[in-house]
Amino acid sequence: MASVRVGRARGWRAAGMVQEESQVELYDISGKLVGRHWTREGRIDVSGYPAGIYILQLRAGRRHDHVKLLINR
């Protein structure tokens, strides 16, 4: 499972997926897709999302993980 590091709800970083291009889909707690990002650095900007609980779906090559993310402002 990927680990997640968050800094003051401005950004998100997945450790271990840094070396390859990754797709990150962000879902709200109801399951609605609210964002889709591509990243090679394993980082996305979450500053535009309201406070709440989200599920991040991570895809990099054959790897596929889900991570819960709390944005608290």
VMD Tcl script that draws the C-alpha trace (Angstrom):
set ca {
  {0.00 0.00 0.00}
  {1.23 3.50 -0.78}
  {1.98 5.87 2.04}
  {0.68 9.42 1.92}
  {2.28 12.62 3.14}
  {0.25 15.80 3.37}
  {1.52 19.27 4.17}
  {-1.11 21.66 5.53}
  {-3.70 20.40 2.95}
  {-1.88 22.16 0.11}
  {-0.35 19.14 -1.51}
  {-0.32 15.40 -1.47}
  {2.58 13.04 -2.14}
  {2.62 9.28 -2.57}
  {5.86 7.69 -1.47}
  {7.01 4.76 -3.59}
  {5.34 5.85 -6.84}
  {7.79 8.62 -7.64}
  {9.78 6.99 -10.46}
  {6.95 6.35 -12.90}
  {3.99 8.26 -14.27}
  {0.98 7.72 -12.05}
  {-2.70 8.44 -12.44}
  {-4.42 9.72 -9.32}
  {-8.21 9.85 -9.14}
  {-9.82 11.70 -6.25}
  {-13.29 10.63 -5.07}
  {-15.46 12.31 -2.45}
  {-16.96 10.22 0.34}
  {-20.12 9.53 -1.72}
  {-17.99 7.92 -4.44}
  {-18.24 10.76 -6.96}
  {-15.11 11.37 -9.03}
  {-14.06 14.96 -8.26}
  {-10.58 15.06 -9.81}
  {-8.16 13.22 -12.06}
  {-4.45 14.00 -12.16}
  {-1.34 12.61 -13.86}
  {1.93 12.95 -12.01}
  {5.48 11.75 -12.45}
  {6.65 13.20 -9.12}
  {3.93 11.51 -7.05}
  {2.44 14.89 -6.05}
  {-0.87 16.62 -6.68}
  {-2.21 19.97 -5.50}
  {-5.29 19.56 -3.28}
  {-5.59 23.21 -2.26}
  {-8.64 23.70 -4.50}
  {-10.69 20.98 -2.81}
  {-12.97 21.70 0.15}
  {-12.36 20.15 3.55}
  {-13.59 16.58 3.79}
  {-12.77 12.91 3.44}
  {-11.59 11.65 0.07}
  {-10.44 8.38 -1.45}
  {-7.37 8.52 -3.69}
  {-7.11 5.81 -6.30}
  {-3.51 5.43 -7.43}
  {-2.43 3.68 -10.62}
  {1.15 3.28 -11.74}
  {1.89 0.56 -14.23}
  {0.45 -2.66 -12.80}
  {0.24 -1.19 -9.30}
  {-3.16 -0.08 -8.00}
  {-3.79 1.31 -4.49}
  {-6.51 3.14 -2.58}
  {-5.74 5.63 0.17}
  {-8.06 7.64 2.42}
  {-7.24 11.36 2.59}
  {-8.59 13.87 5.10}
  {-8.43 17.52 4.09}
  {-8.86 19.63 7.22}
  {-8.60 23.40 7.02}
}
mol new
graphics top color blue
foreach p $ca { graphics top sphere $p radius 0.5 }
foreach p [lrange $ca 0 end-1] q [lrange $ca 1 end] { graphics top cylinder $p $q radius 0.2 }
display resetview
